[in-house]
């Protein structure tokens, strides 16, 4: 069965972009935009999470092997990259934030 070219002239919905002539088209377009934005923000979120994990893995690990409280002062023996150091609370926080022992000019602890 074939239709003459002007057969659909009385149906204005056919000539329009699919879906936009429909009474619910604005809802469809809005939902589509929300979906696309959520997918974009989801991808951005995934990228930032991956970057945070990469940063955490690149940072050196700081292990506290001993702690000392004497005369109101705190000291900790930490293990960083296989080397032991005695540090105060401030230096410990700097190590945990990612600074290296070389940047803090720390000297390795002597074996007890």
C-alpha positions as CSV (number, residue, x, y, z in Angstrom):
1,X,0.0,0.0,0.0
2,X,1.4,3.4,-0.9
3,X,0.4,6.8,0.2
4,X,0.5,10.0,-1.8
5,X,3.2,12.5,-0.6
6,X,0.6,14.9,0.7
7,X,-1.4,12.3,2.6
8,X,0.2,13.2,5.9
9,X,-0.3,17.0,5.5
10,X,-3.3,16.8,7.7
11,X,-1.2,15.3,10.5
12,X,1.1,18.1,11.8
13,X,2.7,15.7,14.3
14,X,4.3,13.7,11.5
15,X,6.1,16.8,10.1
16,X,7.7,17.7,13.5
17,X,10.6,16.2,15.2
18,X,9.6,12.9,16.7
19,X,8.1,13.2,20.2
20,X,8.0,17.0,20.3
21,X,4.5,17.2,19.0
22,X,3.2,14.9,21.7
23,X,1.3,16.4,24.6
24,X,3.8,15.0,27.0
25,X,6.9,16.0,25.0
26,X,8.0,18.7,27.4
27,X,8.0,16.2,30.2
28,X,10.0,13.8,28.1
29,X,12.5,16.4,27.1
30,X,12.8,17.5,30.8
31,X,13.3,14.0,32.0
32,X,15.9,13.4,29.2
33,X,17.8,16.5,30.2
34,X,17.8,15.5,33.9
35,X,19.0,12.0,33.0
36,X,21.8,13.4,30.8
37,X,22.9,15.8,33.6
38,X,22.8,13.1,36.2
39,X,24.9,10.9,33.9
40,X,27.4,13.8,33.5
41,X,27.6,14.4,37.2
42,X,27.9,10.7,37.8
43,X,30.9,10.5,35.5
44,X,32.4,13.6,37.2
45,X,31.8,12.0,40.6
46,X,33.5,8.8,39.5
47,X,36.5,10.7,38.1
48,X,36.9,12.6,41.4
49,X,36.6,9.4,43.4
50,X,39.2,7.7,41.3
51,X,41.5,10.7,41.6
52,X,41.2,10.6,45.4
53,X,42.0,6.9,45.5
54,X,45.0,7.4,43.2
55,X,46.2,10.2,45.5
56,X,45.8,8.1,48.6
57,X,47.7,5.2,47.0
58,X,50.5,7.5,45.8
59,X,51.0,8.9,49.2
60,X,53.4,7.0,51.5
61,X,52.0,5.0,54.4
62,X,52.8,6.1,57.9
63,X,52.7,3.4,60.6
64,X,52.9,4.3,64.3
65,X,55.0,1.6,66.0
66,X,55.4,3.1,69.4
67,X,54.1,6.1,71.4
68,X,55.5,7.9,74.4
69,X,53.9,10.5,76.7
70,X,56.5,12.1,79.0
71,X,56.3,15.4,80.8
72,X,53.3,16.5,78.8
73,X,55.1,15.8,75.5
74,X,54.0,13.3,72.9
75,X,56.5,11.3,70.8
76,X,55.8,8.6,68.3
77,X,58.0,6.1,66.6
78,X,56.8,5.9,63.0
79,X,57.7,3.7,60.1
80,X,57.7,5.4,56.8
81,X,58.9,3.6,53.6
82,X,60.8,1.0,55.7
83,X,62.6,3.6,57.8
84,X,61.8,4.4,61.5
85,X,61.7,7.9,62.9
86,X,60.9,9.5,66.3
87,X,58.5,12.5,65.7
88,X,56.4,14.8,67.8
89,X,52.6,15.3,67.2
90,X,53.1,18.1,64.7
91,X,55.6,16.2,62.6
92,X,53.4,13.1,62.7
93,X,50.5,15.1,61.3
94,X,52.7,16.5,58.5
95,X,53.8,13.0,57.6
96,X,50.2,11.8,57.6
97,X,49.3,14.7,55.3
98,X,51.8,13.4,52.7
99,X,55.1,15.2,53.4
100,X,58.2,13.0,53.2
101,X,60.7,12.6,55.9
102,X,63.3,14.3,53.7
103,X,61.1,17.3,53.3
104,X,60.8,17.5,57.1
105,X,64.6,16.9,57.5
106,X,64.0,14.0,59.8
107,X,66.9,11.6,60.7
108,X,66.2,7.9,61.1
109,X,65.9,6.6,64.6
110,X,68.7,4.5,66.0
111,X,67.8,0.9,67.0
112,X,66.9,0.7,70.7
